[in-house]
Amino acid sequence: MILSTERLEPGQILRTDVIVRGTVLAKAGARLTKSMIARLQKWDVPRVDVEGEEEEPEPAPKPQAVPLAENPDYLHERRELETLFATTADDAQMALLKSCFLHVLKEKYGG
């Protein structure tokens, strides 16, 4: 069964080798000890395959980002920018500045 290294217990047996960046940290068939579990965690191994029947569920997928056109916070801030720059439409430098602010705003909201 696949378990996160946070849920491992001494005495469990690995079903597969644990290899990180080309280094074998533990061989298949090894019985886990406290120090082996600590070593796996130190190397940031997220999960390993140990003998057993139940499989740990996969982590839930990350929620999808709200499209910018539907994000009320983004729309509010964009309206504020449009208001601030409404009287500067003929100024090339202000148009460039507005474009930079809009780019930062899109990045902020994942657009």
Secondary structure, DSSP 8 states (H G I E B T S, - for coil): -EEEGGG--TT-BBSS-EEETTEEEE-TT-B--HHHHHHHHHTT--EEEBSSS--------------GGG-HHHHHHHHHHHHHTGGGTT-HHHHHHHHHHHHHHHHHTT-
